[in-house]
């Protein structure tokens, strides 16, 4: 009987947690639904903003900035994709707040103070990475891709076998394909700029150390170059730009983790619980 009472008593908090989780999920879904509708209402303005880097490059080349609809339903799918991404971006602060409200009661005050800055830094770094891709990388990428139009024109000027421009050398971009390419760049750079947030959080939790990161610098260089080769156009200049942007974030992570380790050591020495390793001794 005592065992049954114990089980019944322990079930009540679990039910309360599930109810709280359901409430937070419903709030998040409602916020996303409202923001999705807002995103659908302004999708044309968002697409014009995303198309601006391509239009600037085409204007510089003396070409008209125009995209085509390859499929009948393509325009609708573009509007839905922009509404989904834009709705999630608008609703993310509310969703993150609901997640925080659910998790925060189970954390100590020190844990809350340690985790909250990372919750704020993550969207900020993502926005910085997306802006970096939009304003710096995309113009170089589009210039590189559109440069292949000049291959046939150069062959004609040099007196090659082509007597007239062959069909298909002008850019007639698909609306949906352009959106996918642009969003891929923005998402890739936004995620790359999460590197210091992730590493610093792992260092704060004691999963990695500054010495370990320093010892793996050469592997980090290779990994960043590999990522740059995948997410950027196959021209060296864009890859170098990404490397020069991401690698300092790696060094910044080492600096922040070193600072946390010194603070942890000072606190442990003050409490009398610090134990030196043999290497440090």
N, C-alpha and C positions, 0 to 999 in steps of 0.2 A: 504493500500500500504506500509505503514511504517512497519507494522507487517510482511508482506511478505519479505521485504528487510532484516529485522532483522533475519528472519529464514534462508534466503539464505546466509547471512554473517556468521552465526554461523555454517553452514554446511561445509564450506571450511576447517576449522581446523580439523573437524572430519574426513573428507576424507584424509587429510594429515596424521593424526594419523593412519588410516587404511592402507594407503600405506606404512608408516614406519613399521607398524606391519607385513605386508606382506613381506617386504624386510628382516626383521630380521628372520622371520620364514623360508624363502627360504634359507638364509645363514645357519641357523641351520640345516635344512634338508640336504643341500648339504654337510656340514661338517660331519654329521652323516653317509651319504651314503659313503663318502670317507673312513671314519674310519671303517665302516662296512666291506668294501672290504679288508682293511688292516687286520682287525681281522680275516676274513675268511682265509686269506693267511697264518696266523701264528697260527691257532687254535690248531694245533698239539703241538706246543711248550707250549702254554698256558695250555693245558690239562695235559701235562707232569708235568708242574709246580704245578698244582692243585692236581695231583695224588701223589706228593712226600710224603706228610705226611702219606698216607696209605702205600706206598711202604716201608717207614722206619719202620713202625710198623710190616708189614709182614716179612721184612727181619730179624728183631729182633726175630720173632717167628719161623724163619727157613722156611718160606713159600715163594713161588714165587709170585712176584707182577704182577698179570695179571687180566684183566677184560674181559668180554665177551659181545658180541652183541646178546641180546635176540631177537630183531626184526631186520628184514633185513634193514630197513631204520633208525635204531637207530644211526649209526655212522654219517649219514648226519644231523640228528636233533641235535646231540651234537655239530657238527661244526657250525650249524646255531645259536644255543643258545650262544655259546662262541663268535661268531661274533657279535651278538646283544649286549651282555653285554660288551664285549671288545670295540665295536664301540661306545657305549654310554659313557663308561668311558673315552675313548680318546677324544671324541667330547664334553664332558661336559664343559671343560674350554671355548671352543668357544661358546657353547650354553649359558652358564652363562654370557659371555661377551655381547652377542647379547641381552639378557634379560636386562642387565644393561644399555646398550646403549638406549634401548627403554624407560626404566623407569627413568633413571637419569635426563633427561631434566625437568621432573615434580617435582623434589625434590629440597629443599633448600640445600644450601651448608652444613649446620649443619646436615641435614638428610643424605646427601651423606656420610659425614664423619662418621656418626653413623652406617650406614647400610653396608658400604663396608667391614669393618673387619669381619662381620658375613658371608658375601659372600665368603671370603677367608677361614675362619675357618671351614666352613661346609665340604668341600671336604677333608681338612686336617684331621679333626676328623674322618671322614668316613674311610680314609685310615688307621688311627691308629687302629680303631676298627676292620677292616678287617685283618690287620696284627696280631693283638692280637688273633683273632680266628684262623688264619692259623698256627701261630707258637706255640701257647700254648694250645688252646682248642681242635683243631682237633686231635692231637696225643693222648690226653687222651680219646677223644670220640671213636676213632677207636680202641684203646686198650680195651675199655669197650665192644664195640659191638663184636669184634672178640673173646673176652674171652668166649663167649657162645659156641665156638667150643670145648672147653675143657671139657664140661659137660659130654659128652659121653665117652671121653677118661678116665676121672677120674673114671667113673662108671666101666669101664673095669678093670682098675688097682686095684680097691677095690674088685674085684671078684664078681661083680654083675651078673645079669641075662644076660647081653649082652656079648656074646662070641666073637663078632667081631664088628668093627666099622660099624654102620649103614650108609646107603647111605645118602649123602647130608650134612655131617658135615664139609666138607672143604668149604672154602670161594670161591665162584664163582660169583663175583660181576658184576652187570650190569653196563655198561659204562654210560648210561643215568641216572640211579638211583644214581650212585656215584656222578655225576656232580650236580644233583639236591640237594643231601644232603650237599655237600660241599658249594655250592652257598647259600643254606639256612643259614648255619652257618655264612658265611662271611657277607651276607646281614643283618642278625639279629644283629650281633655285631656292624657292621657299623652304623646301625640305632640307637642302644643303645648309642653309643658314640656321637650321635647328641644331647643328653640331655642337656649338658651345653650350647650349641649354642642356642637351642630353649628357654630354661628358661631365659638365659641372654637377648636374644632379646625381650622376653615378658616383662622382668623387665625394659629394656631400654625404651620400649613403655609405661610403666606404667600400664600394665595389671596385673602384680603380684608384690608383695613386698618381701623383705627379711624376714620381720617378719612373713608373711604368709607361706613362705617356712619353716621357723624354727618351726612354729606351727604344720606343717604337716609332720614332720620328721618321726614319727612312721608309718604313712600311706605310705610314700615313701619307707621305709624299706620293708613293706609288698608287695608293688607293685613291687619293684626290685626283691625280692625273688620269686614272682609269675612268672615274666618274665624269670628269671634264670631257674626255673623249667620247663618252656615250651621250651626254645630254646637250652637247654643243655641236654646231656644224663642224664638218671635217676640215676646218682651217685652224692653223696653229694659233692665230691671234686670239680667237674667241676662247680657246682652251687655256691660253696663258692668262687671260682676264679672269676666268673662273678660278683658276688655281691661285692667282694673286688675291682673290677675294676670300676664298675659303681657308687657305692655309693660315693666315693670321688669326682666324677664329679658333683654329686648333691651338695655336700658341696662347691665345687669350684664355682658353680652357685650362691650360697648364698653369697659367698665372693665378686664376681664380681658385683652382684646386689647391695650389700651394698655399694660398692665403687661408683657405679653410683649414688646412692641415696645421698651420701655425697657430691658428686660433684654438683648435682642438687640443694641441699640445700644451698651450699656455693654460687652458682651463684644467686639463688633467694634472699639470704640475701644481697648480694652485690647490687642487683638491687632494693632492698626494697620491693619485692613482696612476701616474705616468710610469711606464716601464720602457726602458730603452732597449732597442734591439742590439744584438751583438755587433752588427755592422756599424751602428751609430756609436756604440761604446768604443 
